[in-house]
Amino acid sequence: MNDDAKFISQSLKMQGFAVYKDDIPYIRSILHTIHQTQIALRSFPNLYETFPITIVDKRLLQ
């Protein structure tokens, strides 16, 4: 078990959750996604202020 897996396992145990070894890669993947998102938000901190572009199909308005 590498350091990441040990950290995840210990964190779950400290919070009273059961630890299943098969879940650790999935949890690591989620944590990686969160980390990547945090990096993007540091680069573009005002991204939430940007309005999304909406394209409406005219046939749906009829």
N, C-alpha and C positions, 0 to 999 in steps of 0.2 A: 504494500500500500504506500503510495507516494504522499508527500506532504499535503497536497490539496485534499486528497481523500481523507487523510487523518484529521485535518482541520474541519472538514465538513462533518465527519463522523462525531468528533468531539463536540462540535457546536450543536448538533442535533441532540446528543446525549445530555448536554447541559440544559437544554430547554425541555427535556422530558419526552422527546420523541423517540420512537423506535428507529433503529438504524438497519436498513436493508442494503447490503452491498450492491445489489443490482440497481438500486436507485441512485447511487453516488455519481455515476457518469452523467445521468440525466440532470441531477442537481448542479454538477460542475458546468454542464452546457448552459443551463439557465443563468448561472452566475457569470459566465463568460459573456453571454448576450447582454446582461445588465451592465457589465463593465464596458463593453464596446459602445453601448448607448450613452453612458456617462462621458466617455471620451468625445463622442460626437457633440454632446450638449456643451462641453467645455469649449469646443471650437466654434459653435454657433449658439451662444447662450440666449439669444432672442428669437430662436426658431419658433417658439410657441406663439409669438406675436404675428407670424406670417399667416395670411389667409390661404386656405387651400383652394386650388383651382377646381371648379366643378363644371363638368361638361354634361349637358342635358341633351338627350336624344329627342328631337322635335316630335317624333312619332309617339313618344310616351306622354306628351302634353295634350294630345288630342282626346 
